Amino acid sequence: MKTYFECIPCFLRQAIDTIRRVTDDEAVHEQIVRKVLFAISEMDMQKSPPVMAQRIHRLIRGFTGETDPFKQAKKDSNRFALKLFPELQKKVDSSDSPLETAVRLAIAGNIIDLGAKHQLDEVNDETICKTIEDSLTAPFAADVLDDFREAVKRATDILYLGDNAGEIVFDRLLIEQMPRGKITFVVRGTPVINDATIVDAQMTGIVDIVNVIDNGSDGPGTILKTCSDEFRRRFEAADLIIAKGQGNYETLSGVPKDIFFLLKIKCPVIARDIGCEVGAMVLQRNADSL
Amino acid sequence: MKTYFECIPCFLRQAIDTIRRVTDDEAVHEQIVRKVLFAISEMDMQKSPPVMAQRIHRLIRGFTGETDPFKQAKKDSNRFALKLFPELQKKVDSSDSPLETAVRLAIAGNIIDLGAKHQLDEVNDETICKTIEDSLTAPFAADVLDDFREAVKRATDILYLGDNAGEIVFDRLLIEQMPRGKITFVVRGTPVINDATIVDAQMTGIVDIVNVIDNGSDGPGTILKTCSDEFRRRFEAADLIIAKGQGNYETLSGVPKDIFFLLKIKCPVIARDIGCEVGAMVLQRNADSL
């Protein structure tokens, strides 16, 4: 997906949110904002938004030396999601359609996205719980779910691209409903925003139930060009990709692979691109793959 | 008032809204956005937001050659307000406190601000009518109104700084409640966003009831440095200033003159600066003048 003008305020908001986690020094905030504005003024708008975000977060890391501004936020999200986990697991187990319930909850977990929200405090325990409740009955593409079920059954090598810390606990619910031996779970190579890395996969026990690799990249999505050779080989070889979240959608929606995107729509640009409303729960198969 | 980071998305939105009125050519849109981002990256944040907006709109005019992108929008606003005028005049005339009602309506008229809104279509006939209705009963600083009444009575030379096209029809209601001979109504020197110029004062009949001058500037506010010598002399000599709208507040709130600001709060930055909520109706005397 290309970058739209509407993405620019979001880049700025994200940069300011990040830098405020690193220092209270307003002079530093202003320097970063100027550098970010200059960087955006030069950007290639044909590239996806995470490419710009990657550059911005590199710039902030380079300028401040702080490599993981969302470290504590990620721990908190993991802890909160782990607290909910037993109850969510019961919901799946007692459901008439455990796979559907697990897919719904995995999408609901995508609300824990500190890069996409307009105001950080919109992602709080209360909104997460409400999103979970709503997700169980929200309108949903039942026909795509049948395709998903079939594709999982037929696939032999599935890459499950995770998105955010905390959210990956919700992914675990879905992984438990699928043949684990076929699945490799993927995290980002380096911390960026609150995206999950190997540390989060360890903290939430994902590493104990399924094979986990990282993509070798610091992009908040799957920017194949900046992923490791090893990951790109795995991506090429996989016969099914499950991609969580907006960042993975933005970076992979044009890639000719069999990809199911699972995400919660948090911004009007992606809503327009997909053709749905902000707030929608999306399970969508990559049109390019068919 | 200084510029805050939160103002930056607004500069961009305003620039994009403006350039889309001039051309459908997306390549031009992108060039303008890059120039605007670069300009903002260099800006002096100690200056008020209208100083940056002035620079942005100069840049757009220079690049496109279009000197008045909001020309039609201003005509439409004037026409719509003129259609409402007789009924509003009746509301004032039949009020127990005509001055208060006129002040309330003059503030309500400040909703017609195409620079401040987050989405242009938020300013439509319906929202204007709702704002008018609400304004008659909304919470309001009654004690400041007494000061205002007293100040108008004692003043000998009043400058009434107008803000937007359409809105100036609402100002007319208030002017009619004051000694007209003391009042000079001020419009911007050159078109910028939908701010009123002499053309609007003519179209709405303000020129027929009171002396009208322009400030010689293309700033969306009263940026004294870029106003004409003649206007600055008049500003200096006046013993009371009535300043309408956010732009005049942002540019004059620190100026040591007896100024009453009348405005509708449309953005969280100004809400914080004044200490009120977005949506509030403000009648405030410049603290620096006391």
Interface residues (C-beta under 8 A of the other chain):
Chain A: F5 I8 P9 L12 R13 I16 H29 E30 V33 R34 K35 L37 F38 I40 S41 E42 M45
Chain B: F5 I8 P9 L12 R13 I16 H29 E30 V33 R34 K35 L37 F38 I40 S41 E42 M45
